[in-house]
Amino acid sequence: MNNRVVYFLLAMLAYSPVFAELTIEITKGSDSALPISIVPFANRSGQPMPEQIARVVSNDLQRSGDFDVLPTSKMLSLPNSSSQIHYRDWRLLGQNYVLVGEVALDVPTGNYKVTYELVDVYQQKRIVGEVLSANAKGLRKLSHRISDRVYEAVTGVRGAFSTRIAYVTSKRLTKNKTEYRLQVSDSDGQNSFTLFKSHEPMLSPAWSNDAQHLAYVSFHSGRPAIYIQHIKSGQQRKVTGFRGINSSPMWSPDDSKLLMTLSKDGNAEIYSFDLASSSLTRLTNHYGIDTEASWSPDGQRVVFTSNRGGGNPQIYQMSIRDLVPERISFEGRYNARPRYSRDGKSIYYVHQAGGGFHIASMDTETLENVILTSTPLDESPSLSPNGRMIIYSTKLKGKGVLAVVSVDGGAKYFLPSDHGDVKEPAWSPFLN
């Protein structure tokens, strides 16, 4: 039995040191990205800005893969309102859209007033604009909000820049002692904070659909157990701690239940745990190992990993009504950790190909698959709430890092840390 299958069976990982905010390294853009210029916002506050709004927005849009942001050094002018835009200049630069704005300070309140406008260069009209207000600490959040509005105005899809990611890090304190942390940060890796820390490993964080809680696996009690923790208060609830495997929690669409893998009755099986009554319902019953289950968006189906078909992990799907599993992965010896798309028409999972492990997508109707990544050891895919990007863990220069790829494979960036490995990412739902 190879090490990869051992990971599949036991869901136990070892980590290396880290605790800093994550940084962004864009490695691949989309060939179909739309040209856009984010002009530096005019500063009318009379003092240095605590946050460069245009820079945050530029970084957001560039890493989405749907936009190609023009460097400021190539701009022919720096307008701060739509009335100052000379459309001919921007057409000469090949730009489809221009974002302009300015920042003023309301002295009595200490809040910043931010005005922005997005214009369509070829139609020569404003397509979105607002006046927003925030204190100094809220300017970065405000910047992400502008990115969301711009993204939606152009693509018709809600932006996901104002969301969060959860992930697991670790720091080696001594030769025999490691500190593990469950971290939460903004979607760009900034403003990170620790939700829980322990000297024992943590695995499989999963967001509730109201974005108020995280479910995860921790070994801090001496053996694996599933916990739920409230993001704001930090209040922790132990859900299960049966003898053997307690792993892979995943929320139902209405947050009333958790799917999980338990081996309390012998084999590793899929169970549904009702959070109100604390009652368990067994969903699979097979001598093989069933794990890593996930709900369909409508809550009517479950997709999971199992070795019941011949010893190697493959993907199965079943209806909650009849509980008859059907194998749906047939290409490759290893397919695992499946997750539905937001519309239920695709499944994203880990696929072994050419000796490496990559993130792939599968059409739920045709069962055709497409490999999306090319790094050698990709794990733990988690979809953005707008369904456009997938975050996962991988290796970069020998270190564990987080990476993001667009669902069409056209754009990719890394979220490395300067201090060690990062694993087990989970992308939050929309926060409002």
N, C-alpha and C positions, 0 to 999 in steps of 0.2 A: 504494500500500500504506500503510495507516494505522499510527500508532505502536503501537496495540494488537497488530496482527498481527506487527509487527517484534518485539515482546516475546515473542510466542508462538514465533516462529521461532528467535530467538537466545537467549532466556532470560537477558537481561542487564538489570540494573537500576542506577539511580543512587540514592544515599542521602544523607541529611543528618545532622547531628550528634546523638549521644545516647550516653550510657552510664549512666544512673542506673537504680535499681530502678523497676519499673513500678508505677503506682497504679491503683486500681479506681474507675470511675465507672459505677454501675448506672443504666441509662436506661429499662429496661422490665422489669416483673415479669409473671409469669404470672397469669392470672385464676383459675386452678385451684390456686394455691399454698396449702399447708396452714398454718394458723396455729400458730406455735410460740413459746414464750418461753424464752430462754436467760438464766437468772438469773445475775448476777455471782457467781463462785465466792467463797466465804468464804476469807479469807486468815488461816490459822493459823500462818504461818511467823514472825511477829514482825518482819518487815522488808518493804520495798516489793517487789512482784513484778516480776521482769524482763520478764514477758510476761503480758498480760491474756488468759487462756485463753478466757473467755466471749466476749470481743470477737472473737477470731480465729474461733471456732466460729460466732458470729452472722454474721460477714461471709461465711464459707464457705457456710453454708446459704442466706443471702439471695441470693447471686449465682447459686446453682444454678437459681433460678426455681421450684423445687418447694416452697419454704417462704416464708412471710411472717412475719418475726421481729418480735415486739412490742417497741417501745422500752422501755428500763428505766424511763423516767419515767412510763409508763402502768401499771406493775405495782403491785398493791395490797399486796404483801408481797415479801420477799426471802428465801425459805427456802433452806437449803443441804443438806437431805436430804429424802427422800420422806416421812418421818414428820412433817415440819413443813408439808406442803402442805395447804392448805384448798381442796379441789377445787371447792367452790361458787364461790369467788372467781374462779378461773381459767375456769370455765364462763361466768360473767357477762361476762368479758372476751373470750369467744368463742375460747378457746384449745383446740386439740386435744392439744397436747403441751407438757410443761414439762421443761426440763433443769436440774438443780441439781447442785452440787458444792462441794468445798472443797479447799484446798491446805495441806499441812503440810510442814515442813522437817525432814529427817533430818540432824541436826547432824553426827554422825560421818562420814557419807559426803558431805554437802553436796548430796544429791539432794532433789528435791521429790517428795512423795507426793501424787498427785492422785486424788481419789475423785469419781466422777460417777454420776448416775442419770437415766435418761430415763423419764418416766411418761406414761401415756395418761390424759388428764383424764377422759374419759367412762367408760372401763372401770375407772378408779381403781386402776391397778396399774402396777408397774415393768415395763418391757419390755426394758431393757438397762441394765447398770451394770458398772463395773470399778474396780479400783484400779491406777493406773499410776505409773511412776516415771521421772524424767528429771532431768538436771542443768539448770542455768540455760540453757545454749545449746540444749538439746533440748526446751524447753517449747513452742516454736512447732510443731515436728514432732509432738509429743504432742497439741497442740490439733487439728491436722489429722487425726490418728488418731481422736480423739473425733468429729469431724465425719463421718468416713467411717462410723463405727459407727452414729451416729444416722441418717445418711442411709439406710444399708442396712436398719436395723431398721424404718424407717417405709415405705420404698418397695420393699424387696425387691431393690434394685439396688445393687451395690457402689459405694461412694463413690470419687471420683477426686481428692479434695483433697490427698492425700499424693503426688501425681505432680509432674512437672516439665514445663516448656516450654522449647524452644530457639527462638532467633530471631536475626536479623542486625541489627546497629546500625552506625552510622558516626559519625565525628567529623571535621569539616573542620579540618585543622591549619593549612594555608595556602591561598592561592588555588588552587594546583595540587596540593595534597597532602591526601588523606583517609585516615583510619585506620578500617578495617572490623573489626568484632568479631563472633565467633560467641559468643552469650551463652546461658547456661542459668540458669533460676531455678525457684523453687517455682511451683506452678500459679497462685498469686495474685500473681505478679510479684516476690515478695520473695526475699531471700537469693541474689541474682544473682551470677554469676561468669563470667569470660571463659575460654572453652575455647581459642580461637585468635584471633589478630589479625594483620592484614596491611594493607598500603597499597593492595591490589587488592581488587575486589569478591568477595563470597561469596554463594552461592545454595543453595537447596533442601536445607536440613538434613533428615535423615530418621533416626529412631531405629531401632536394632535392636530386635527383639522381646524380648530379654533386658534391655533398657534399659542396656546396658553401653557401647554405641558410638553415634556419630553418623556417618553418611555425608553428604557435602556436596560442593559444587562451589566451587573457589577458583581465582582467576586469579593467585595470588602467584608462580607460576613463570614468568609472562609470557604464558601462554595457559590456557584453561580445562582443568582436570583434576579428577578425582573422587578424594576422599580419604576415609579412615575414621579416626576418632580415638576412642581409648579415653577415657571420661569421667573416670575416677578418676586414671589415670596421665598422661593427656595424650599418650600415644604415638600418633604419626600414621603412617598407611600410605598411600602413593600407589597407587591402584588402576588408573586409566587416565589417559593423557595423550596420546592420539592427536591428530594434526593435525585441526583443525576442531572440531566440537561434541563436548563431553563433558559431558552434563548429566542432570538429573532422576534421581538414584539412588533406588532404593526396595527395601527388604529383602524377601526371600521370607518366608513365615510361619515357616519353620524356621531363618532366618538363614544359610542356606548359599549363597544367591545374591543378586545385586543386579540388578534391572532398571535399564536406563540407556538414554539416547539417544546414539548416536554417528554421526558423518558420515564416518568414516574411509574408507568405500567409495564415497563420493559423496553420496548423499542422507542425510538424517537418518532413521535407522531405530532400532527397538527391539531391544536385545540383552539376553541374560541372561548375567551374569558369574558363574562358579563361583568362590567365594572360596578353596576349598581347592586347586584345580588351576590357577587363573588362566586358565581357558579361556572363550572367548566362544561363545555360540550366537545366531545371528541369528534373530529371531522375525518380523520384517516385511520385505517386499521390494516396495517400490512407489516410483514416481517422486515421489509426494507426500511431505510431511513428517510423520513419526510421532514423537510425543514424550509426555512426562508420563505414563508407564505406571505402573500399580499392580496388585498381586496381589489376587485374591480371597482371603477368609479361609482357604479350603481349598487354595489354591495351584493350583487347576485351571484358572483363567481369568485373563485379563489385560484390563484396561480402559485405554484410552489416548486421546490427542488426535491427530487427523489432519486434514489439509486435502485428502485424496485425493478427496473427494466433490464438489469444485467450487470450491476455493480458500479457503473459510472454515473455521476450526477447528470440528470436530464430534467427538463421542465415539463410539468404537468398542469393541467387546468381542470377544474371541476365546478359544477353548479352547486350552490349551497342547498338547493332543494333536493337533488338526488344523490349528491356526494359520490359520484362515479368519476374517478380521475381518468383523464385522457392525455396521453403523451402528445406534446406539440413541438418538441425540438428533436430534429433528426440529423442535423449536420454537425459533425464533430463529436469527440468523445466526452467533452465536458461542457455543460451548459448549466448555469446556476444563477442565484440571486435575482429572480425575475421581478420586474416592476411594471405595472400598467401605465400607459400614457393617460393624459387627462381625459381623452375622449374614448378610451378603451379600445382603440383600433390598432394600437401597437403595444409591444412589450419590449422593455429594455433589460438586458441581462449580461452576464459575463460568459464569454464564449472562447474556447480554446481553438486556436488556429495557428499552424506553422510553428508550434512549440511555445508560443506566447499566449497570454490571456488578455482578451480585449473586450471592450464594451460593444455590444451589437444591438440591433433592433430587429424585431420580427413583426410582420403583418399578421394580425390575429385571424384574418380570413384566409389568406393564401399560404401562410406559414413561411413565406420567403424572408430571408434574413440579410441584413447589410451590416458589415463590420464598420464601426465608426471611429475607432482609435487604433493607433499603431505602436504605442508604448508597450513594453514587454510584460508587465505584471499589473493589469488593471483590475480593480475590485470595487465593490460597494456602490453601484450606480444609484443616484437619486435625482429625480426630475425637478426642474424649476416649476413654480406654480403656474406659469403661463405656458408651460409645455415646450419651450424653445431650446432649453439648454439642459445638459446632464452634468452633474458634479460627481466625481469618483476619486478613488485613491489610486496612486500609481507610484512608480519609482522614477527618480530623476537624479542622475549623477550619483547613484547609490543611496539616495535618501528617499524616505517616504514623503510624498507631497500630495496635495489635492490638485486635481485638474478639472477643467470644464470643457466640454465639447458641445457644439450645436447638434441638434437632433438629425440634421442632414450631413453631419461630419465636416461642414465647410469651414468652421472656425474653431479655434482651440486656444486655451491659455492655461497657465499653471498658477497655483497659489502656494508657493513654497514658504518655508520658514527658515530663518537664519540659524536656528538652534536645534534642529533635529527632525524627527519624523512626525508626520500628521496622518491620521487614518480615520476611517469610518464616518464619512461626511453624510449629512442629511440636510436637504434644502427645505426651508420652512414654507408653509402656505403663505398667501397674502396676509398681511398683518392688519388690514382693515377692509 
